[in-house]
Structures are given as structure tokens and as C-alpha cells.
Amino acid sequence: MDRWKYYDIIHQRHFVMNPVDETKLERFYDLLELKPNARVIDVGCGKGEMLIRLAEKYDIKGLGIDESPYCIREAEKRKGQRIPHAKLKFLEMDGAEYKPETGEYSDLAMCIGATWIYGGYRKTVKTLGGMTRSSGFVMVGEPFWRRNPPQEYIQSEGIQADSFNTHHGNAIMGEPEGLRLVFTLVSSKDDWDRSEGLHWSAAAEYAFAHPEDTDLEELLARDSKARESYLKWGREVLGWAIYLFRKM
């Protein structure tokens, strides 16, 4: 099954494609106090919701990058419906291949829940810091271990124990890059439950609406496995947060 089709289906009910409460996220935006025409880049932008909301609030100049054609189409659609004249641009490409022009620094560089693009959290923080002007912001969304994960969970997810850090480890990662942590937005278990539940609901709804889809068996199998893994282990051991740094 095409990976982008799968993620498009299970995120049909999501605005922001991560386990974050949107009301808390709105208050989080207030901290940025971006000036008009501030330059913002979002690598792995998903449906573009965060860029669009920032444009509605601050009249930014934004660039969203995502490899999923489904996400880019949805981002363009939302922009057209809500802020058609906003200075936002969306590119369908591998974010790791994007290189800002010489001297083109961002006031805010983001990668929310997609640090795999740059090969992990540490490399993402470093790369985004290099795109950001002095006193600008770097915002990264990343999982963290609440406690040591059981081996069964590691094997089920096909990951390593060092795939993620602790919350504290994530929080201090910017220091060697001249980035000072100024805020964290940590998702609660309720936030996780809602996000995961929307996955299950969307998969079931798609199955009822498209019984002829040849990908249906794989879709439901993957959804069932993810649900079991979350309920059995993930809910207790895996956390998620957005880390906001300021470049000194």
C-alpha cells in the first residue's frame, strides 16, 4: 500500500497530524509574537494547518514542504478556502533536499513530528537552527520515552530503545547549537487518546465507504496492529512534545 495513501486515510479527521491539543496550540502561538511578513518554514508540513493558522494570526510569509501529494493538495485547498491571498507557498518534495538560498534566514523554522526527514531529532534541531536568523525561533515536535520501553514494544514497532530520547534529553538538545529552550508543549494521555482514536475511526469509516479497495486488507491490518501496540504499551511509555528554542 502506498505510504502516503495510508497516512492520508488515517489522518482524515485530523487538522494537525500529531497528538497535540489544538486549543493549547493556539495559546502556544501567542508566545511567538511574529511581525508582519516574518519568514516561516515548515518542513514536513502535513496539511499546512499550522502555517495557515500562523498566517491568519500574524500575516506571515510562509513555506510548507511535504513529500505527500495528498497533504500538499489538502494544504492548497485549505489555504484557498480560508486565506487565499496569504503569502504561503507549498512544495511537494523531500524536505531534506530543500536548501534555502544564500542569506535567506527564517524567523521561525519548524519540523513537527517529522524529524525522520533529517535522520533524527538531533540533526533536525541542528539543520533548522542553521536556517534561522539570530533571535529567531526553532520549533520541533518529537516523541520521548516516559519510561524505559519493554522489549515487546520495541520489537512490535520495529524501532530501537535509542530511537527516542527522554523529555529532558530533547529539551537540552539545542544547547550545543546555540539554541536556548524557551517553552515546551507536552501532550497529555488524553491528547494521545484522541489522536489515536481518530486514526481508528477514520480507517473504519474508509473501509465501510470503499469495500472494493484492494488495499483494504492491509489498511485494516496495519490499523489493528497500531491500535493494539498503542493500547498495550505505547500509551504508558511514549510521550510527545513540541520544543520551542530561540537562537542566541
C-alpha positions in Angstrom: 0.0 0.0 0.0 1.3 3.4 -0.9 2.6 5.0 2.3 1.1 8.4 1.6 -2.3 7.0 0.8 -2.2 5.1 4.1 -1.3 8.2 6.1 -3.9 10.3 4.2 -6.6 7.8 5.2 -5.8 7.5 8.9 -5.4 11.3 9.2 -8.7 12.3 7.5 -10.2 13.5 10.8 -7.0 15.4 11.9 -6.4 19.0 11.4 -2.9 18.9 12.8 -1.4 15.4 12.1 0.1 14.9 15.6 -1.2 14.2 19.1 -1.5 17.8 20.2 -4.5 19.7 21.6 -5.4 22.4 19.2 -6.6 24.8 21.9 -3.3 24.6 23.7 -1.6 25.0 20.4 -3.4 28.3 19.8 -2.1 29.7 23.1 1.3 28.4 22.1 1.3 30.6 19.0 0.8 33.7 21.2 4.3 33.3 22.5 5.9 33.8 19.1 4.7 37.4 18.6 5.8 37.3 14.9 5.9 40.5 13.0 4.1 41.0 9.7 6.0 39.3 6.8 8.0 37.2 9.2 9.5 34.3 7.2 8.3 30.9 8.4 9.3 27.5 7.0 7.6 24.2 8.0 9.4 21.1 6.9 7.0 18.1 6.8 4.1 20.5 7.0 1.3 17.9 6.6 -1.9 19.6 5.7 -0.4 23.0 6.3 -2.7 23.7 9.2 0.0 25.2 11.5 1.3 27.6 8.7 -2.3 28.6 7.8 -3.1 29.4 11.4 0.1 31.4 11.8 -0.8 33.3 8.6 -4.3 34.0 10.0 -2.8 35.3 13.2 0.4 37.1 12.1 0.3 37.7 8.3 3.5 35.8 7.8 5.3 34.8 4.6 5.4 31.0 4.8 6.8 28.0 3.0 5.4 24.5 3.6 7.2 21.4 2.4 5.9 17.8 2.3 6.6 14.7 0.3 3.0 13.6 0.4 0.9 14.7 -2.7 -2.2 14.2 -0.6 -1.0 16.6 2.1 0.1 19.3 -0.4 -3.3 19.1 -2.2 -5.1 19.5 1.1 -2.9 22.4 2.2 -3.5 24.3 -1.0 -7.2 23.6 -0.7 -7.3 24.9 2.9 -5.3 28.0 2.0 -7.7 28.8 -0.9 -10.8 28.4 1.3 -9.5 30.4 4.3 -6.8 32.8 3.3 -6.5 32.8 -0.5 -4.3 35.9 -0.6 -1.9 34.9 2.1 1.8 34.8 1.3 2.0 31.0 1.6 3.6 28.5 -0.7 3.6 24.7 -0.6 6.1 22.4 -2.2 5.8 18.7 -2.8 9.3 17.4 -2.3 11.6 15.7 0.1 12.3 18.3 2.8 15.9 17.1 3.2 16.6 18.2 -0.3 15.4 21.8 0.2 18.2 24.3 0.6 17.4 27.9 1.4 19.0 30.5 -0.8 22.2 32.1 0.5 21.3 34.7 3.1 17.6 33.5 3.3 17.1 33.0 7.0 13.8 32.2 8.7 12.2 33.9 11.7 10.7 30.6 12.6 11.7 27.1 11.3 9.5 24.2 12.2 9.5 20.4 11.8 6.6 18.9 13.8 6.6 15.2 14.1 8.7 14.5 11.0 12.3 14.5 12.2 12.9 11.3 10.2 13.3 13.7 7.2 16.7 14.8 8.5 17.6 11.4 10.1 16.5 12.1 13.6 15.8 14.8 16.2 19.4 16.0 16.8 20.1 16.5 13.1 16.7 18.3 12.7 17.4 20.7 15.5 20.9 21.5 14.0 19.6 21.9 10.4 16.7 24.1 11.4 19.0 26.2 13.6 21.2 26.8 10.5 18.1 28.1 8.6 17.2 30.6 11.4 18.3 34.2 11.9 19.7 35.3 15.2 16.9 35.8 17.8 14.6 33.7 15.6 12.7 30.5 16.7 13.2 26.8 16.1 10.2 24.6 16.8 10.4 20.8 16.7 7.8 18.2 17.6 9.2 14.8 18.8 8.2 11.7 20.8 10.1 10.9 24.1 10.2 8.0 26.4 8.2 8.4 29.6 10.0 5.3 30.9 12.1 2.6 29.5 10.1 0.8 26.8 9.6 -3.0 27.1 11.3 -5.2 24.6 8.0 -6.4 23.3 7.0 -2.9 22.3 10.4 -2.2 20.7 10.0 -5.4 18.6 6.4 -4.6 17.7 7.2 -1.2 16.4 10.5 -2.2 14.7 12.5 0.5 16.5 15.4 0.7 18.9 15.4 1.9 22.5 17.6 4.8 21.4 15.2 5.9 18.6 13.9 8.5 21.1 15.3 10.4 24.0 13.8 11.4 27.3 11.8 14.7 27.6 14.9 16.3 29.3 17.2 14.9 26.6 15.0 16.5 23.9 14.8 19.8 25.8 18.6 20.3 26.1 19.4 19.2 22.6 19.5 22.7 21.2 22.2 24.0 23.6 25.3 22.8 21.5 23.7 24.6 18.5 23.3 27.9 20.3 19.6 27.4 20.7 18.0 28.2 24.1 14.9 26.4 25.2 12.1 28.8 25.9 9.0 26.6 26.1 7.7 23.1 25.8 4.2 22.0 25.0 3.7 18.4 26.2 0.8 16.3 25.0 -1.3 14.5 27.7 -2.5 11.0 27.5 -5.9 12.5 26.6 -4.3 14.2 23.6 -2.8 10.9 22.6 -6.1 9.0 23.0 -7.9 11.5 20.9 -5.3 11.4 18.1 -5.1 7.6 18.1 -8.9 7.3 18.3 -9.3 9.5 15.2 -6.9 7.1 13.3 -9.1 4.1 14.2 -12.3 5.9 13.3 -11.0 7.2 10.0 -9.8 3.7 9.0 -13.1 2.1 9.8 -15.1 4.8 8.0 -12.9 4.4 4.9 -13.4 0.6 5.0 -17.2 1.0 5.1 -17.1 3.5 2.2 -14.6 1.7 0.0 -15.2 -2.1 0.3 -13.8 -2.6 -3.2 -10.4 -1.1 -2.4 -7.7 -3.7 -2.9 -5.6 -2.1 -0.2 -8.3 -2.5 2.4 -7.0 -5.7 4.0 -3.6 -4.1 4.5 -5.1 -0.9 5.8 -7.1 -2.6 8.5 -4.3 -5.0 9.4 -1.9 -2.0 10.0 -4.6 -0.1 11.9 -5.3 -3.1 14.1 -1.6 -3.6 14.8 -1.1 0.1 15.6 -4.1 0.1 17.9 -3.0 -3.0 19.8 0.5 -1.6 20.2 -0.7 1.7 21.5 -3.2 0.3 24.0 -0.9 -2.4 25.3 2.4 -0.4 25.6 2.6 2.9 23.8 0.1 4.8 25.9 2.2 4.3 29.0 5.7 4.6 27.7 5.7 7.1 24.8 5.2 10.8 25.2 5.2 13.6 22.7 6.1 17.3 22.9 6.8 20.4 20.9 10.1 22.1 21.8 10.5 25.8 21.2 14.0 27.2 21.0 15.4 30.7 20.4 18.6 31.2 18.5 21.0 33.2 20.6 
